[in-house]
Amino acid sequence: MDESSTSQNRRSRRSNVLMSATVEFDGTSAKAKLRNLSKEGALVQGEGLPPIGQQVKFCKGDMRLSGHVAWRAGDRAGIAFDQPLDPESVLRHVPSPRPRMAAEHRRPRLRGQELTPGERKIAEDWIFGTPLPQVGD
């Protein structure tokens, strides 16, 4: 089963993340990138992940959840948890979005008011490549 057909069967909302995790199985462990997380399961990516049906322990920080590999596609696998993860545990492992700085995009005034020195410099460099005439010249 591939990831696209699995997405149609999802029962709970997933939060996209990109963090390290570990998948333990058969006395070994595989390092993985946690791609998304929900109360029902996780999408992990990494080398040496177990086959479909394999019982696993999913480990992220202090969280250790038992489950099984529900699907595999290349270096990605979907892990279905045996017991649903409570929403607070999901949120604890999902980072808050960083605030974005609002970019100020405006062109300098060219008529009607005197330009500030910064606006004059931008206009000189961008439009003319030479100094602008001063008001009253």
Steps between C-alpha positions, in 0.01 A plus 500: 500500500641842417478828687241660270244222544563499876415869527143421396459265798623737772276529802668793671665826405878494465746772589793540263833507681864426425672358807716204590347183640592134548316185396590192709426144381642149545769622741629765258421863436488723195547874510227679309362840417151555636307658210155521655323396815140440603325331787468184284850474353813649349673532166872431529782507246834327528729215403448150639135539598313174569260329255121532492336326795809516726426586865700808602561749778488859377723725712501878501644674804329353808223346288521122434203357313438148379354444157559336165617600155178555302666580166840554337602700193875520439664657804165609652268306727170556673481385859156429647499533879338224709338761725400853393735772615330770706481842326719673759783255431470566127512876554798473736704353212379741232699825504313829498526689173759775503360849448576635157634846454276708280696639209427858414476537127442853382662718244633842593285804432617682192260795500307711742730485801868532572677164501684381807876456448453121483218525247705744291797260496277207393346709223838626381652153488200316361344738252766735376836375605583869555397749769147643481459874462419671830164676541556861388794415267 
